[in-house]
């Protein structure tokens, strides 16, 4: 499981931008730990990234 800072660095995205995407339901699925920290499973991030790829024009 990845920390939010690791995900943000990989995506080259600010924390604010991530939370805006999350508020719109467009961010990868997160896991909230009992200590209120956020983690993202590598598989969920990879699946989300695959869904973000542009489809070739027909």
C-alpha positions as CSV (number, residue, x, y, z in Angstrom):
1,X,0.0,0.0,0.0
2,X,1.3,3.4,-1.0
3,X,1.3,6.6,1.1
4,X,-0.4,9.6,-0.4
5,X,2.9,11.4,-0.7
6,X,4.3,8.5,-2.8
7,X,1.2,8.6,-5.1
8,X,1.4,12.4,-5.4
9,X,5.1,12.2,-6.4
10,X,4.4,9.4,-8.9
11,X,1.6,11.4,-10.5
12,X,3.4,14.8,-10.2
13,X,0.2,16.2,-8.6
14,X,-0.4,18.5,-5.7
15,X,-2.3,17.4,-2.6
16,X,-5.0,20.0,-3.3
17,X,-5.5,18.7,-6.9
18,X,-5.8,15.2,-5.6
19,X,-8.4,16.1,-3.1
20,X,-10.3,18.1,-5.8
21,X,-10.3,15.0,-8.0
22,X,-11.4,12.9,-5.0
23,X,-14.3,15.2,-4.2
24,X,-15.5,14.8,-7.8
25,X,-15.1,11.0,-7.6
26,X,-12.3,11.0,-10.2
27,X,-9.4,9.8,-8.0
28,X,-8.1,6.3,-7.4
29,X,-9.8,4.4,-4.6
30,X,-8.3,5.0,-1.2
31,X,-8.1,3.1,2.1
32,X,-8.5,5.1,5.3
33,X,-6.5,3.6,8.2
34,X,-7.8,3.7,11.8
35,X,-5.2,6.4,12.5
36,X,-6.9,8.5,9.7
37,X,-4.0,8.2,7.3
38,X,-4.8,7.5,3.7
39,X,-3.2,4.6,1.6
40,X,-3.8,3.6,-2.0
41,X,-3.3,0.0,-3.1
42,X,-0.8,-0.3,-6.0
43,X,-3.3,-2.4,-7.9
44,X,-6.0,0.3,-7.5
45,X,-3.6,3.0,-8.7
46,X,-2.5,1.0,-11.7
47,X,-6.1,0.2,-12.6
48,X,-7.0,3.9,-12.3
49,X,-4.0,4.9,-14.4
50,X,-5.0,2.5,-17.1
51,X,-8.5,4.0,-17.2
52,X,-7.0,7.5,-17.6
53,X,-5.3,6.6,-20.9
54,X,-6.7,8.3,-23.9
55,X,-8.5,6.1,-26.4
56,X,-7.1,6.3,-30.0
57,X,-9.3,8.3,-32.4
58,X,-11.3,6.1,-34.8
